[in-house]
Amino acid sequence: MTTHPEHAPVGRPAVVDPDAWQAARDELLAREKAHTREGDAIAAARRRLPMVEFDGTVEVVGADGPVPFADLFQGRDELAVYKHMWWDGAPHQGQCEGCTRAAWHLRDASYLNARGVSFAVLTTGRWEEVAAYTAFMGYTQPWYSVRGVDGPAGGDMGYLTCYLREGDRTFLTYSTTGRGNERVDAALGLLDMTPYGRGEAWEDNPEGWPKGGNPCWSWRTDAHGEATWGPTSRPVPQWTRPGATPVETLGRNGHCH
């Protein structure tokens, strides 16, 4: 049974019976399927992008010291990496919020490995600082410092990047940043399905729905779980780690958003 429109808040989605809901859902489903097929077509084009060959013997630094970049493939033919921004000398709560969010969603590469793809996190931080950070976060995926490394093996941080290995030759095949990094964030995909969405101001929501915050507003919280970019906040995943106590400073100037 449909509720009387005059009893519903202005702009709020209508309350309808199951049949009417299913009809509206089926209409949206047609759009969702078209979106999926377009995504498949884009992925096909992505697999046909030209590649950039680079020197796979360039050294990066990991838990076992300097190693050739080619070792990151771990004997597999494909490699996906996340390039994590870094603030030299900053405490754990002062590292990049967005990169923390992305890396937190990439803690297990089992399904990648099963399809012949290795995974690693690269960053420009000094290895001593990176090692302490990864220990605090509980990360088990391999991290490497690419400090001073230019070109496809290093370069700008904040990117998801893919590589291909053919024997002794290594190639850059794809790289994305910004909202392209959302692909790894299962939380954002699920939030997009919820009634209130992500809670960001740019979203197109029904009139009367809760107003969203600034972009990335939810990446940091204080000790009470309130989203804030204040000096006593820290990246959200860090609150689940032992010893993640309230803080007094970010340990750096500015924010990553």
C-alpha positions in Angstrom: 0.0 0.0 0.0 1.3 3.4 -0.9 1.4 6.1 1.8 -0.3 9.4 1.3 2.1 11.8 -0.4 1.1 14.7 1.9 2.4 12.7 4.9 5.9 12.3 3.3 8.7 14.8 3.7 9.3 17.0 0.6 11.8 15.3 -1.8 11.9 12.0 0.1 11.6 8.9 -2.0 8.0 7.6 -2.1 6.9 4.7 0.1 5.2 2.1 -2.1 4.0 -1.5 -2.2 6.5 -4.3 -3.1 5.2 -4.5 -6.7 5.8 -0.8 -7.4 9.2 -1.1 -5.7 10.1 -4.1 -7.9 9.1 -2.2 -11.1 11.3 0.8 -10.1 14.1 -1.6 -9.2 13.9 -3.4 -12.5 14.1 0.0 -14.4 17.3 0.9 -12.5 18.7 -2.6 -13.0 18.6 -2.0 -16.8 20.8 1.1 -16.3 23.1 -0.8 -13.9 23.6 -3.6 -16.5 24.4 -1.0 -19.2 26.9 0.5 -16.8 28.5 -2.9 -16.2 28.8 -3.6 -19.9 30.4 -0.2 -20.5 32.9 -1.0 -17.7 33.7 -4.3 -19.4 34.3 -2.4 -22.7 36.6 0.1 -20.9 38.5 -2.8 -19.3 39.0 -4.4 -22.7 40.4 -1.1 -24.0 42.7 -0.9 -20.9 44.2 -4.3 -21.8 45.1 -2.8 -25.2 46.9 0.3 -24.0 50.5 0.6 -25.2 53.1 -0.3 -22.7 56.3 1.4 -21.4 59.4 -0.7 -21.0 61.7 0.1 -18.1 64.7 -1.2 -16.3 63.6 -3.9 -13.9 67.0 -4.1 -12.3 66.6 -0.8 -10.6 66.8 -1.3 -6.8 64.1 -0.7 -4.3 64.4 -1.3 -0.5 62.2 -3.8 1.4 62.4 -5.9 4.6 65.3 -7.8 3.2 67.2 -4.8 2.0 67.8 -3.6 -1.6 66.3 -5.8 -4.3 65.7 -5.4 -8.0 62.2 -4.1 -8.9 61.7 -7.3 -10.9 61.7 -9.3 -7.7 58.4 -7.7 -6.7 56.7 -10.0 -9.3 57.6 -12.9 -7.0 58.0 -15.1 -10.1 54.6 -14.2 -11.5 54.0 -12.4 -14.8 51.8 -9.6 -13.4 52.2 -7.1 -10.6 49.8 -4.6 -9.1 51.1 -1.9 -6.7 49.7 0.9 -4.6 52.0 3.9 -4.4 51.5 5.2 -0.8 52.2 8.9 -0.2 54.6 9.6 2.7 55.4 12.5 5.1 59.0 12.2 6.3 59.4 12.3 10.1 55.6 12.3 10.7 54.1 10.0 13.4 51.7 7.3 12.3 48.6 9.6 12.7 50.3 12.1 10.4 50.6 9.9 7.3 48.3 10.2 4.4 44.6 9.5 5.2 43.6 8.6 1.7 46.5 6.2 1.2 45.9 4.6 4.5 42.3 4.0 3.4 43.4 2.4 0.2 46.2 0.3 1.7 43.8 -0.9 4.5 41.5 -2.4 1.8 44.4 -4.3 0.2 45.7 -6.3 3.1 45.2 -9.7 1.4 46.2 -10.6 -2.1 45.1 -14.2 -2.1 42.7 -13.8 -5.0 45.2 -11.8 -7.0 47.9 -14.4 -6.4 45.5 -17.2 -7.5 45.2 -15.4 -10.8 49.0 -15.0 -11.3 49.2 -11.4 -10.0 51.5 -10.3 -7.2 50.9 -7.2 -5.1 53.1 -4.7 -3.2 52.9 -1.3 -1.7 55.5 1.3 -2.8 56.3 4.5 -1.0 59.0 7.2 -0.9 59.5 7.0 2.8 62.8 6.0 4.4 62.7 2.3 5.0 63.2 2.6 8.8 60.1 4.8 9.1 58.1 2.6 6.7 59.0 -0.6 8.7 57.8 1.0 11.9 54.5 2.1 10.3 53.7 -1.2 8.7 54.4 -3.0 12.0 52.0 -0.6 13.8 49.3 -1.1 11.1 49.7 -4.9 11.1 50.3 -5.1 7.3 51.6 -8.4 6.0 51.7 -7.4 2.3 55.2 -6.5 1.0 56.2 -2.8 1.2 59.1 -1.2 -0.5 60.8 2.2 -0.4 61.3 3.7 -3.8 63.0 6.8 -2.5 65.1 8.4 -5.2 63.7 6.1 -7.9 62.3 7.8 -11.0 60.3 6.6 -13.9 57.7 3.8 -13.9 59.2 2.0 -10.9 58.9 5.1 -8.7 57.4 8.4 -9.8 54.5 10.1 -8.2 52.7 8.5 -5.3 48.9 8.1 -4.7 48.5 5.8 -7.7 47.3 2.3 -8.5 49.7 0.9 -11.1 50.0 -2.4 -13.0 53.1 -4.0 -14.6 53.8 -6.9 -16.8 56.9 -9.1 -16.9 58.1 -11.1 -20.0 61.2 -13.0 -19.1 63.8 -10.3 -18.1 61.8 -7.4 -19.5 59.4 -5.3 -17.4 56.7 -3.0 -18.6 54.3 -0.4 -17.2 50.8 -1.1 -18.4 48.3 1.0 -16.5 48.1 3.6 -13.8 45.3 5.6 -12.2 44.8 8.0 -9.3 42.1 10.2 -7.7 38.7 8.5 -7.9 40.3 5.8 -10.0 41.7 4.5 -6.7 38.1 3.8 -5.5 38.3 0.5 -7.3 40.0 -1.1 -4.3 37.7 0.4 -1.7 34.9 -2.1 -1.0 33.5 0.2 1.7 32.8 3.0 -0.9 31.1 0.5 -3.2 28.8 -0.7 -0.5 28.1 2.9 0.8 27.0 3.8 -2.8 24.2 1.2 -2.3 22.9 2.6 1.0 20.1 5.1 1.4 22.3 8.0 2.5 25.3 7.1 0.3 28.8 8.2 1.2 27.7 11.3 3.1 29.8 13.6 0.9 28.5 17.1 -0.1 28.9 16.5 -3.9 26.4 13.6 -4.0 23.0 14.1 -5.6 20.6 13.2 -2.8 16.9 13.6 -2.3 15.8 16.9 -0.8 15.7 16.6 3.0 18.3 13.8 3.1 21.2 14.4 5.6 23.6 16.9 4.2 27.0 15.5 3.3 30.4 16.7 4.5 33.4 17.9 2.6 35.2 15.4 0.3 37.1 12.8 2.3 35.5 14.0 5.6 35.3 10.5 6.9 38.9 9.5 6.4 39.9 10.8 9.9 38.2 10.6 13.3 38.9 11.6 16.8 38.9 9.2 19.8 35.1 9.3 19.9 34.6 8.3 16.3 33.6 11.7 15.2 34.9 12.6 11.7 37.3 15.5 12.0 40.5 16.9 10.4 41.6 18.4 13.8 45.0 17.9 15.4 43.7 15.1 17.7 42.4 12.9 14.8 44.0 10.1 13.0 43.2 7.9 9.9 40.1 5.8 10.7 41.8 2.3 10.4 44.4 3.3 13.0 41.8 3.3 15.8 41.6 -0.5 15.5 45.3 -0.9 16.2 46.7 -1.6 19.7 48.2 1.5 21.2 46.3 3.9 19.0 45.6 6.5 21.7 44.4 10.1 21.3 47.0 12.4 19.9 47.9 16.1 20.2 49.3 16.8 16.8 49.4 15.5 13.3 53.2 15.9 13.3 53.1 17.7 10.0 51.4 20.7 8.3 48.5 20.4 5.9 46.3 17.6 4.9 46.4 15.1 2.0 42.9 15.9 0.7 
